[in-house]
């Protein structure tokens, strides 16, 4: 009698007159149960392997999904896992096909039609004549109650600017890109130009960081160290979106986000950061925050931009890369924007916060526009 039941198969020897000990009986039963379980375990292992492979192949998407979450500990943990998967995928180049398909879908490496150029510098050998057109747009927290005002001032001025060196393959331009997760795609876009311009790029992106929480990550300490170790000639900063929160000052006083005391403290921290980064005549570019989909976050980055504008007005050695108007300005928030060739692309990923890869290339183009003025890139 044939049977698939392990208990019945173990009893058969006794029915045939064979004498089994209890230990033999238990061993036969465990063996049969293991044989029955093995296909299930193999199926589960295969499914887990396929899932892991899928995560590695689409690691960029995994990171985007994690970035959609609300700011907080849960998002930090999800991003840590997602970015770990992405690093493994990058190491083995497993995510390149998916990234290529996604970039092909959104392919547009151009620049938006609406670019607000704040400063245009005409290079000369030892001096430059700078004509500055300043556009001041109200970035108040409440769109419905604030009016956009524009003031244009043309003020030619002659200032002495050190002539930029010639950048060659043997002496590449050392660029340090730093900031929160918004700096990731920007740093990658700048890095991708290494085949066109001679660059040595260091990307230092730290998720969920900013100037508001040095207890979580101390950027001034990091920058002090990195300036010594890396000796960059150019620094590009894209930071501030995570500072949409209360702060605690040196005296332990809690400062309510957006209050005058909060603004004063964040101003002090930004100035201290720039003091570190501008040592040794280093060139620094500050990328402003774009409009955000969520109303509260949008209001928060408006305050960040306002305070940054005030600080940069007194820092001629720091250049603002103003992307506010590029990403929609004071109009309605837009996920999709038209490029220079008229094609519309997805400029923001689905969380309504981070620029997409193509849009990050737009920001990189602005940075390169400034670098091309400052430096001579050998063909």
C-alpha positions in Angstrom: 0.0 0.0 0.0 1.4 3.3 -1.1 0.7 6.4 0.8 2.0 10.0 1.0 1.2 10.3 4.7 4.4 10.2 6.7 2.7 8.6 9.7 1.2 5.8 7.7 4.5 5.2 5.9 6.2 4.9 9.2 3.6 2.3 10.4 3.9 0.1 7.3 7.0 -1.7 8.5 5.2 -2.8 11.7 2.3 -4.1 9.6 4.8 -6.2 7.6 6.1 -7.7 10.8 9.1 -5.6 11.2 9.9 -4.4 14.7 10.9 -0.7 14.9 11.9 1.1 18.0 10.2 4.3 19.0 13.4 6.1 18.0 13.3 4.6 14.5 9.7 5.6 14.2 10.4 9.2 15.2 13.3 9.4 12.8 11.3 8.1 9.9 8.5 10.5 10.6 10.9 13.5 10.8 12.5 12.4 7.6 9.2 12.3 5.8 8.1 15.6 7.2 11.4 17.2 6.1 10.9 15.8 2.6 7.5 17.3 2.5 8.7 20.7 3.8 11.7 21.0 1.5 9.8 22.0 -1.7 8.0 24.7 0.4 11.3 26.0 1.7 12.7 26.1 -1.8 9.8 28.0 -3.1 10.0 30.5 -0.2 13.8 30.9 -0.8 13.2 31.4 -4.5 10.5 34.0 -3.9 12.8 35.9 -1.4 15.6 35.7 -3.9 13.4 37.1 -6.6 12.2 39.9 -4.3 15.8 40.8 -3.4 16.8 40.9 -7.1 13.8 43.1 -7.9 14.8 45.5 -5.1 18.4 45.6 -6.5 17.3 46.1 -10.1 14.9 48.9 -9.1 16.9 50.4 -6.2 16.3 54.0 -7.4 12.6 53.5 -7.2 12.9 52.0 -3.7 14.8 55.1 -2.6 12.1 57.3 -4.1 9.3 55.4 -2.3 11.2 55.8 1.0 11.7 59.5 0.3 7.9 60.0 0.0 7.4 59.3 3.6 6.8 62.1 6.1 9.9 63.5 7.7 10.7 61.6 10.9 12.3 58.5 12.4 10.3 56.0 10.2 11.4 57.8 7.0 15.0 57.9 8.3 15.0 54.1 8.9 13.3 53.4 5.5 15.8 55.6 3.7 18.7 54.0 5.4 17.6 50.6 4.2 16.7 51.8 0.8 20.0 53.6 0.3 21.9 50.6 1.5 20.2 48.5 -1.2 20.9 51.3 -3.7 24.6 51.3 -2.8 24.9 47.5 -3.3 23.0 47.9 -6.7 25.3 50.7 -7.7 28.4 48.7 -6.8 27.3 45.8 -9.1 25.6 48.1 -11.7 22.4 46.1 -11.3 20.2 49.2 -11.3 21.5 50.7 -14.5 18.9 49.2 -16.9 16.0 50.4 -14.8 17.6 53.9 -14.3 18.2 54.1 -18.0 14.6 53.2 -18.8 13.3 55.7 -16.3 15.6 58.5 -17.5 14.6 57.7 -21.1 11.0 58.1 -20.0 11.7 61.5 -18.5 14.5 62.2 -20.8 15.2 65.9 -21.2 18.5 67.4 -20.3 17.5 70.9 -21.0 16.8 74.0 -18.9 13.4 75.5 -18.0 12.1 78.4 -20.0 11.7 80.5 -16.8 15.1 81.0 -15.4 15.6 84.0 -13.1 19.2 85.0 -13.5 20.2 87.1 -10.6 23.8 87.9 -11.5 25.5 87.9 -14.9 29.2 88.3 -14.8 31.3 89.1 -17.9 34.8 87.7 -17.4 37.9 89.7 -18.0 41.6 89.1 -17.4 41.9 90.7 -14.0 38.6 92.5 -13.5 35.0 91.9 -14.2 32.2 94.3 -14.8 29.1 93.0 -13.1 25.6 94.1 -13.9 23.2 92.9 -11.2 19.5 92.7 -11.7 17.8 91.8 -8.4 14.3 90.4 -8.4 12.7 90.3 -5.0 9.7 88.1 -4.8 7.6 87.8 -1.6 8.0 84.3 -0.2 5.7 84.8 2.8 4.3 81.7 4.3 0.7 82.4 3.4 0.3 82.6 -0.4 -3.3 83.9 -0.1 -2.4 86.9 2.0 0.9 87.8 0.4 1.5 89.7 -2.8 4.5 89.2 -5.0 6.5 92.4 -5.5 9.3 92.8 -7.9 12.0 95.4 -7.7 14.6 95.6 -10.5 17.8 97.5 -9.9 20.5 97.8 -12.5 23.8 98.7 -10.8 26.9 98.3 -12.8 29.9 97.8 -10.6 33.5 97.0 -11.2 35.1 94.6 -8.8 38.4 92.8 -8.8 38.0 89.0 -9.2 40.9 86.6 -9.3 41.1 85.1 -12.7 40.1 81.4 -12.7 42.8 78.8 -13.4 42.8 76.6 -16.4 41.2 73.2 -15.7 42.8 70.2 -17.4 42.7 66.4 -17.1 45.9 66.5 -15.2 44.6 69.2 -12.9 40.8 68.7 -12.6 38.6 71.1 -10.7 37.9 69.8 -7.2 34.2 70.1 -6.4 32.5 69.3 -3.2 28.7 68.9 -3.3 27.0 68.7 0.1 23.6 68.7 1.7 20.6 66.6 2.5 18.8 64.1 0.2 18.0 66.9 -2.3 21.8 67.1 -3.0 21.9 63.5 -4.2 20.6 63.8 -7.7 22.3 67.2 -8.1 25.7 65.7 -7.1 25.1 62.8 -9.5 24.3 65.3 -12.3 27.5 67.2 -11.6 29.5 64.0 -11.5 28.1 62.9 -14.8 29.8 65.9 -16.4 33.2 64.4 -15.8 33.4 63.2 -19.3 32.8 66.8 -20.6 34.7 68.8 -18.0 37.7 67.8 -16.0 36.1 67.4 -12.5 37.0 65.7 -9.3 33.6 65.5 -7.5 33.0 64.5 -3.9 29.3 64.0 -3.0 28.5 64.3 0.7 24.7 63.8 1.0 23.1 63.0 4.3 19.4 62.3 4.5 17.1 64.2 6.8 19.9 66.6 7.8 20.2 70.4 8.0 21.4 73.2 10.2 18.5 72.9 12.7 19.6 69.6 14.3 23.4 69.5 15.0 22.6 66.8 17.6 21.4 64.6 14.7 24.2 65.5 12.3 26.7 68.2 12.8 27.4 69.8 9.4 29.8 72.5 10.7 32.0 69.9 12.2 31.8 67.8 9.0 32.6 70.8 6.8 35.5 71.8 9.0 37.0 68.4 8.6 36.2 68.0 4.9 37.7 71.3 3.9 41.0 70.2 5.3 40.9 66.6 4.0 39.5 67.3 0.5 40.7 70.9 -0.1 38.0 71.6 -2.6 38.1 74.6 -4.8 34.4 74.8 -5.3 31.6 74.0 -2.8 27.9 73.5 -3.9 25.4 73.4 -1.1 21.8 72.2 -1.4 20.4 72.1 2.1 17.6 73.5 4.2 14.4 71.6 3.5 14.7 69.5 6.7 15.0 72.7 8.8 11.3 73.1 8.7 11.1 72.4 12.5 11.7 74.0 15.8 15.3 74.5 17.0 17.1 74.6 20.4 19.7 77.3 20.9 22.9 77.1 22.8 21.1 78.1 26.0 18.7 75.2 25.7 15.8 77.5 24.7 13.3 76.1 22.2 12.8 78.4 19.3 9.5 78.1 17.4 9.9 77.6 13.7 9.5 80.8 11.7 9.6 83.1 14.7 12.0 86.0 14.8 14.2 84.2 17.3 14.2 81.2 15.1 15.2 83.3 12.1 17.9 85.0 14.0 19.4 81.6 15.1 19.2 80.0 11.7 20.9 83.1 10.2 23.7 82.8 12.7 24.1 79.1 11.8 24.2 79.8 8.1 26.8 82.5 8.5 28.9 80.2 10.6 28.7 77.5 7.9 29.7 79.9 5.2 32.6 81.2 7.3 33.9 77.6 7.4 33.3 76.9 3.7 34.7 80.2 2.3 38.1 79.9 3.8 41.2 79.9 1.5 39.2 81.9 -1.1 37.0 78.9 -1.8 34.1 79.5 -4.2 30.7 78.6 -2.7 27.4 78.2 -4.4 24.2 78.1 -2.4 21.2 76.4 -4.1 17.9 77.9 -2.9 14.9 75.8 -2.1 12.2 75.1 -4.7 8.5 75.4 -4.0 7.0 72.4 -2.3 3.7 70.6 -2.8 2.8 70.4 0.9 1.6 73.7 2.2 3.4 73.6 5.6 6.7 72.5 4.1 6.3 75.2 1.3 5.8 77.8 4.0 8.9 76.5 5.8 11.2 76.7 2.8 10.0 80.2 2.0 11.3 81.3 5.4 14.6 79.5 4.7 14.9 81.2 1.4 14.1 84.6 2.9 16.8 84.3 5.6 19.3 82.9 3.1 18.6 85.9 0.8 19.4 88.3 3.7 22.6 86.5 4.5 23.8 86.3 0.9 23.2 90.0 0.4 26.3 90.6 2.6 28.3 87.7 1.2 29.8 88.6 -2.2 32.0 85.6 -2.1 29.0 83.3 -2.2 26.8 82.9 -5.3 23.1 82.0 -5.0 21.8 79.5 -7.5 18.1 80.6 -7.3 15.8 77.8 -8.5 12.6 79.2 -7.1 11.2 80.5 -10.3 12.6 77.6 -12.3 10.4 75.2 -10.4 7.2 77.3 -10.6 7.8 80.3 -8.2 4.8 81.8 -6.5 2.4 80.2 -8.9 0.7 76.9 -8.3 3.0 74.0 -7.5 3.8 71.9 -10.6 5.1 68.4 -10.8 5.7 68.7 -14.5 7.5 71.6 -16.3 8.4 72.4 -19.9 12.0 72.3 -20.9 13.7 74.5 -23.5 12.7 72.3 -26.4 9.0 72.5 -25.4 8.8 69.0 -24.0 7.2 68.6 -20.6 9.1 66.4 -18.1 8.4 65.2 -14.6 10.5 67.8 -12.6 9.7 66.4 -9.2 9.5 62.9 -7.8 6.2 61.7 -6.4 6.8 63.1 -2.9 6.5 66.7 -4.1 9.8 67.6 -2.5 12.8 66.3 -4.4 13.8 67.3 -8.0 13.8 64.4 -10.4 17.0 63.3 -12.1 16.3 65.4 -15.3 15.4 68.5 -13.2 18.5 68.0 -11.1 20.4 68.3 -14.4 18.8 71.7 -14.9 20.3 72.8 -11.5 23.6 71.4 -12.5 23.5 73.4 -15.7 23.1 76.6 -13.7 26.1 75.6 -11.6 28.2 74.9 -14.7 27.1 78.2 -16.2 28.8 79.9 -13.2 31.8 77.6 -13.3 32.4 78.4 -17.0 32.6 82.0 -16.1 35.1 81.4 -13.2 37.3 78.8 -14.8 38.8 77.9 -18.2 38.1 74.3 -19.1 40.7 72.9 -21.5 39.1 71.1 -24.4 
